[in-house]
Amino acid sequence: QVQVVESGGGLVQAGGSLRLSCTASGTSFRSDHVDWYRQPPEKQREWVAGMPGSGVSSVTGRFTVSRDNRKSAVNLRIDSLKPEDTGIYYCNVRGLRNIRGTLLPFDYWGQGTQVTVSS
């Protein structure tokens, strides 16, 4: 089974930067597709940024996703933080696993990490 864990959240001031990390056990992680989502208070979960399976880094506005193969992690850096960036940030990992010689798809979410941006 694949287990996904997010870390790095906390209370930060507006204008600063923050790096969140997503690690996954049970998969090599190197070729998995990773997406970051967030759920602001009293709102629905929304997509923030993503990394294709073959990617090393991607930039979507103020959000940079990068892969750290040494640590088997995919990081999300948020620059120029705004109060509206407040929410729970989730990592979603999708890929293929070899189960007894058969490649089967998987799709797992972490428990999320809270980010609070103060003005």
Phi and psi in degrees as GROMACS dihedral restraints (atoms count N, CA, C in turn):
[ dihedral_restraints ]
;  ai    aj    ak    al  type     phi  dphi    fc
    3     4     5     6     1   -91.2    20    10
    4     5     6     7     1   130.4    20    10
    6     7     8     9     1  -116.8    20    10
    7     8     9    10     1   129.3    20    10
    9    10    11    12     1  -112.5    20    10
   10    11    12    13     1   133.3    20    10
   12    13    14    15     1  -133.7    20    10
   13    14    15    16     1   127.6    20    10
   15    16    17    18     1  -100.0    20    10
   16    17    18    19     1   150.6    20    10
   18    19    20    21     1  -152.3    20    10
   19    20    21    22     1   168.8    20    10
   21    22    23    24     1   104.3    20    10
   22    23    24    25     1    -4.2    20    10
   24    25    26    27     1   -72.4    20    10
   25    26    27    28     1   171.2    20    10
   27    28    29    30     1   163.3    20    10
   28    29    30    31     1  -166.8    20    10
   30    31    32    33     1   -98.0    20    10
   31    32    33    34     1   122.1    20    10
   33    34    35    36     1  -133.8    20    10
   34    35    36    37     1   158.7    20    10
   36    37    38    39     1   -88.9    20    10
   37    38    39    40     1   149.5    20    10
   39    40    41    42     1   -59.2    20    10
   40    41    42    43     1   143.1    20    10
   42    43    44    45     1    95.3    20    10
   43    44    45    46     1   -17.8    20    10
   45    46    47    48     1   -86.8    20    10
   46    47    48    49     1  -171.4    20    10
   48    49    50    51     1  -124.4    20    10
   49    50    51    52     1   157.0    20    10
   51    52    53    54     1  -145.8    20    10
   52    53    54    55     1   142.0    20    10
   54    55    56    57     1  -117.6    20    10
   55    56    57    58     1   123.2    20    10
   57    58    59    60     1  -102.8    20    10
   58    59    60    61     1   151.7    20    10
   60    61    62    63     1  -126.4    20    10
   61    62    63    64     1   143.1    20    10
   63    64    65    66     1  -125.0    20    10
   64    65    66    67     1   121.3    20    10
   66    67    68    69     1  -118.7    20    10
   67    68    69    70     1   154.1    20    10
   69    70    71    72     1  -140.8    20    10
   70    71    72    73     1   129.9    20    10
   72    73    74    75     1  -101.8    20    10
   73    74    75    76     1   154.8    20    10
   75    76    77    78     1    88.2    20    10
   76    77    78    79     1     3.1    20    10
   78    79    80    81     1  -148.9    20    10
   79    80    81    82     1   151.8    20    10
   81    82    83    84     1   -69.6    20    10
   82    83    84    85     1   -23.0    20    10
   84    85    86    87     1    73.9    20    10
   85    86    87    88     1   -18.6    20    10
   87    88    89    90     1   -67.2    20    10
   88    89    90    91     1   -30.7    20    10
   90    91    92    93     1  -117.8    20    10
   91    92    93    94     1    12.5    20    10
   93    94    95    96     1   -82.5    20    10
   94    95    96    97     1   150.3    20    10
   96    97    98    99     1   -86.3    20    10
   97    98    99   100     1   127.6    20    10
   99   100   101   102     1  -122.9    20    10
  100   101   102   103     1   129.4    20    10
  102   103   104   105     1  -122.8    20    10
  103   104   105   106     1   144.3    20    10
  105   106   107   108     1  -107.0    20    10
  106   107   108   109     1   134.3    20    10
  108   109   110   111     1  -125.4    20    10
  109   110   111   112     1   164.7    20    10
  111   112   113   114     1  -142.2    20    10
  112   113   114   115     1   155.0    20    10
  114   115   116   117     1  -128.1    20    10
  115   116   117   118     1   102.6    20    10
  117   118   119   120     1   -66.9    20    10
  118   119   120   121     1   160.7    20    10
  120   121   122   123     1   -55.3    20    10
  121   122   123   124     1   129.8    20    10
  123   124   125   126     1    60.5    20    10
  124   125   126   127     1    24.6    20    10
  126   127   128   129     1  -129.9    20    10
  127   128   129   130     1   170.5    20    10
  129   130   131   132     1   -82.9    20    10
  130   131   132   133     1   158.7    20    10
  132   133   134   135     1   -65.1    20    10
  133   134   135   136     1   140.3    20    10
  135   136   137   138     1  -135.4    20    10
  136   137   138   139     1   149.9    20    10
  138   139   140   141     1   -73.5    20    10
  139   140   141   142     1   139.7    20    10
  141   142   143   144     1  -111.9    20    10
  142   143   144   145     1   -53.7    20    10
  144   145   146   147     1  -165.3    20    10
  145   146   147   148     1   161.5    20    10
  147   148   149   150     1  -148.7    20    10
  148   149   150   151     1   167.0    20    10
  150   151   152   153     1  -135.2    20    10
  151   152   153   154     1   120.8    20    10
  153   154   155   156     1   -68.8    20    10
  154   155   156   157     1   164.2    20    10
  156   157   158   159     1   -58.4    20    10
  157   158   159   160     1   -31.5    20    10
  159   160   161   162     1   -94.5    20    10
  160   161   162   163     1     1.7    20    10
  162   163   164   165     1   -83.6    20    10
  163   164   165   166     1   159.5    20    10
  165   166   167   168     1  -111.2    20    10
  166   167   168   169     1   -38.4    20    10
  168   169   170   171     1  -156.2    20    10
  169   170   171   172     1   156.4    20    10
  171   172   173   174     1  -150.7    20    10
  172   173   174   175     1   150.3    20    10
  174   175   176   177     1  -125.1    20    10
  175   176   177   178     1   129.6    20    10
  177   178   179   180     1  -130.5    20    10
  178   179   180   181     1    93.4    20    10
  180   181   182   183     1    63.5    20    10
  181   182   183   184     1  -119.1    20    10
  183   184   185   186     1   -86.0    20    10
  184   185   186   187     1     2.6    20    10
  186   187   188   189     1  -111.5    20    10
  187   188   189   190     1   124.9    20    10
  189   190   191   192     1  -119.5    20    10
  190   191   192   193     1   123.9    20    10
  192   193   194   195     1  -105.7    20    10
  193   194   195   196     1   132.7    20    10
  195   196   197   198     1  -140.0    20    10
  196   197   198   199     1   149.9    20    10
  198   199   200   201     1  -104.0    20    10
  199   200   201   202     1   132.7    20    10
  201   202   203   204     1  -117.7    20    10
  202   203   204   205     1    93.3    20    10
  204   205   206   207     1   -67.9    20    10
  205   206   207   208     1   -27.2    20    10
  207   208   209   210     1   -63.7    20    10
  208   209   210   211     1   -35.6    20    10
  210   211   212   213     1  -102.2    20    10
  211   212   213   214     1     4.6    20    10
  213   214   215   216     1    49.5    20    10
  214   215   216   217     1    52.4    20    10
  216   217   218   219     1  -136.2    20    10
  217   218   219   220     1   155.1    20    10
  219   220   221   222     1  -123.1    20    10
  220   221   222   223     1   122.5    20    10
  222   223   224   225     1  -102.8    20    10
  223   224   225   226     1   150.0    20    10
  225   226   227   228     1  -120.7    20    10
  226   227   228   229     1   117.7    20    10
  228   229   230   231     1  -104.9    20    10
  229   230   231   232     1   130.6    20    10
  231   232   233   234     1  -112.9    20    10
  232   233   234   235     1   120.1    20    10
  234   235   236   237     1  -101.7    20    10
  235   236   237   238     1   160.4    20    10
  237   238   239   240     1    47.0    20    10
  238   239   240   241     1    55.5    20    10
  240   241   242   243     1   -56.3    20    10
  241   242   243   244     1   142.8    20    10
  243   244   245   246     1  -124.1    20    10
  244   245   246   247     1   154.9    20    10
  246   247   248   249     1   -54.6    20    10
  247   248   249   250     1   -32.7    20    10
  249   250   251   252     1   -72.4    20    10
  250   251   252   253     1    -4.7    20    10
  252   253   254   255     1   -80.7    20    10
  253   254   255   256     1    -6.5    20    10
  255   256   257   258     1   -60.5    20    10
  256   257   258   259     1   135.4    20    10
  258   259   260   261     1   161.6    20    10
  259   260   261   262     1  -178.9    20    10
  261   262   263   264     1   -93.8    20    10
  262   263   264   265     1   127.6    20    10
  264   265   266   267     1  -102.3    20    10
  265   266   267   268     1   129.3    20    10
  267   268   269   270     1  -117.9    20    10
  268   269   270   271     1   148.9    20    10
  270   271   272   273     1  -111.4    20    10
  271   272   273   274     1   133.8    20    10
  273   274   275   276     1  -119.4    20    10
  274   275   276   277     1   126.9    20    10
  276   277   278   279     1  -118.0    20    10
  277   278   279   280     1   127.2    20    10
  279   280   281   282     1  -128.3    20    10
  280   281   282   283     1   139.8    20    10
  282   283   284   285     1  -174.7    20    10
  283   284   285   286     1  -158.2    20    10
  285   286   287   288     1  -123.5    20    10
  286   287   288   289     1   140.8    20    10
  288   289   290   291     1  -121.2    20    10
  289   290   291   292     1   143.9    20    10
  291   292   293   294     1   -89.0    20    10
  292   293   294   295     1   108.0    20    10
  294   295   296   297     1  -111.7    20    10
  295   296   297   298     1   103.7    20    10
  297   298   299   300     1    53.0    20    10
  298   299   300   301     1    46.5    20    10
  300   301   302   303     1    84.9    20    10
  301   302   303   304     1     0.8    20    10
  303   304   305   306     1  -116.5    20    10
  304   305   306   307     1   130.2    20    10
  306   307   308   309     1   -81.9    20    10
  307   308   309   310     1   119.1    20    10
  309   310   311   312     1  -120.6    20    10
  310   311   312   313     1   139.8    20    10
  312   313   314   315     1   -74.0    20    10
  313   314   315   316     1   150.4    20    10
  315   316   317   318     1  -135.7    20    10
  316   317   318   319     1   158.9    20    10
  318   319   320   321     1  -152.1    20    10
  319   320   321   322     1   107.8    20    10
  321   322   323   324     1  -128.9    20    10
  322   323   324   325     1   149.7    20    10
  324   325   326   327     1  -117.1    20    10
  325   326   327   328     1   150.3    20    10
  327   328   329   330     1   -87.7    20    10
  328   329   330   331     1   179.8    20    10
  330   331   332   333     1   -82.5    20    10
  331   332   333   334     1   -14.5    20    10
  333   334   335   336     1    96.3    20    10
  334   335   336   337     1   157.5    20    10
  336   337   338   339     1  -134.5    20    10
  337   338   339   340     1   135.2    20    10
  339   340   341   342     1   -82.0    20    10
  340   341   342   343     1   130.6    20    10
  342   343   344   345     1  -119.4    20    10
  343   344   345   346     1   126.8    20    10
  345   346   347   348     1  -125.7    20    10
  346   347   348   349     1   122.3    20    10
  348   349   350   351     1  -109.0    20    10
  349   350   351   352     1   121.1    20    10
  351   352   353   354     1   -95.2    20    10
  352   353   354   355     1   145.9    20    10
